[in-house]
């Protein structure tokens, strides 16, 4: 068999494995894998460096299938190249408990670098991976020791390019000149509703050129040599990210070629057999010819050799730069350095400081000891207090090691890029904006939770206390909406020392994203010696102030309303009531505590419970019970000075005291 015939056999093996997966599941998307198989084949056999026996090798090339609906293509590649994904696994495509879910899921099958499917986000996460690679390379590489040196590749679709998140990330990538980011665009001219001419008529490559990308076109998606030349040219362009539009044909080889009908449904018995014949494949389904498998599996030995060579380079690097090597290894392993929180400030009792400002001080103290803490804001760093002092910007041409990322007014793009950085590893990334604009980021926040990313989100201007900017900038429903998201940890600290404790938890909490929700207005700090703040925040809720005996009333609050609860407790105590104040910065952490601790903080026999939070009341019934009450906000805010808005909408001492007295009198 000639080399050309062997390559065609290999490509068609990918095609039919993918089509058979979809056919057996009676669900999925066969069209994209049939058309894009040559692109995947080319990247995985000629260009990418990876080791199937060690899918987490730090210096592997990253591959993102942004068009995640074509997941059968990725699973076929993983199986054929020797990852721990058996033929039986791919036969269970889209079935309960399988390693081959309908869209690629990070952490389910080895070799899946990111959870994709919501279009555009894989594109943007790839930008984050490339950004993390470049920062680590600039920070750790030394002459003769390129210990961080890999590419980020992706296959993207016209659906990806239509999504705004891709445009946000593409603009940022062009500005940052991410030269080791290489995308192949599956330009098949078809979307679910029909020909892309219905909705998508611009010159996409001209758009990307305007973003600052290196652009190319390949006229035939089956022309391996033309595509290879394009990838070589992309690798040679070190100052720009690259995208190549490859003209493919959705459903290639099938009777449904170039139709929308082949996008998202099985081919059907007759059509799949016709496809098998057209591609010259054997009549058996899930057939992997020995010649093709042997060809693909040669990559296993190649990967072992490549990783072995890298390990020798790293060993020599460690010998010459032992401190740098040790630090890099720890960071890649997600280990925090010794004494990482030793510089975190303690805020004096009575000191008035907005929690956003306290957060900025804590962030900078942590940055002194945690050198891979990097991130930025969506053009709001001065307000979010997220600049790392004494550090430059993370962009080409600046002094290496800059840790401040200027994301621009691109909230969703920022979210996906931060997730990509977290997935890459070696850095602890954060992204920041006003809390109300977390709405723009929600798809990326959701994916960070699904993937369990160590992404840190900083949301300031957390309530109607924002004041004059009015209801468009005053978050109301946002706390509860994020609390409703599984795997997402929401922390709304009451003052400076709770903020410090929340930051400690954010760095240590490595199995999912953490959001720090912070005030614009100044709040008085509590004495950490008098209150169990550090231990209490770690448990999500704790007794901040207590009565001498069993309380008659429990006041519970988060954020800026804790100060109000303390003031009300003082007045109520003056009226002879036994009052407990519970600070509740994190519902999720409190819910995770054992029942004994939860009952200790909120004794079941105490039915008079009043929650105070400047957000929607929905959900608080979990904690106040059917005999309690909530002072919250089930309407939008108003434009006026913050204290006036808070007062007019019920967040004042008289309202809390009167509501509490009515509860106790029931």
URQUI-V224182 format. One record per run of one state. SS is the DSSP state (alpha for helix, beta for strand, coil for the rest). FROM is the first residue (numbers start at 1). TO is the last residue. If there is no record, write none. Layout:
SS	FROM	TO
SS	FROM	TO
This chain:
coil	1	2
alpha	3	25
coil	26	29
alpha	30	47
coil	48	51
alpha	52	54
coil	55	61
beta	62	65
coil	66	67
alpha	68	81
coil	82	86
alpha	87	91
coil	92	120
alpha	121	140
coil	141	141
beta	142	142
coil	143	144
beta	145	145
coil	146	151
beta	152	157
alpha	158	162
coil	163	163
alpha	164	176
coil	177	180
beta	181	187
coil	188	189
beta	190	191
coil	192	193
beta	194	195
alpha	196	198
coil	199	203
alpha	204	211
coil	212	213
beta	214	218
coil	219	223
alpha	224	236
coil	237	241
beta	242	247
coil	248	259
alpha	260	262
coil	263	268
alpha	269	278
coil	279	289
alpha	290	320
coil	321	321
alpha	322	332
coil	333	351
beta	352	354
alpha	355	369
coil	370	372
beta	373	377
coil	378	380
alpha	381	384
coil	385	392
beta	393	393
coil	394	403
beta	404	406
coil	407	410
alpha	411	424
coil	425	427
beta	428	434
alpha	435	451
coil	452	455
beta	456	460
coil	461	463
alpha	464	466
coil	467	470
alpha	471	473
coil	474	477
alpha	478	483
coil	484	488
beta	489	491
coil	492	495
alpha	496	508
coil	509	513
beta	514	517
coil	518	521
beta	522	524
coil	525	532
alpha	533	538
coil	539	541
beta	542	545
coil	546	552
beta	553	557
coil	558	560
alpha	561	574
coil	575	578
beta	579	583
coil	584	586
alpha	587	591
coil	592	594
alpha	595	601
coil	602	608
beta	609	612
coil	613	620
alpha	621	624
coil	625	628
beta	629	631
coil	632	641
alpha	642	648
coil	649	652
alpha	653	665
coil	666	666
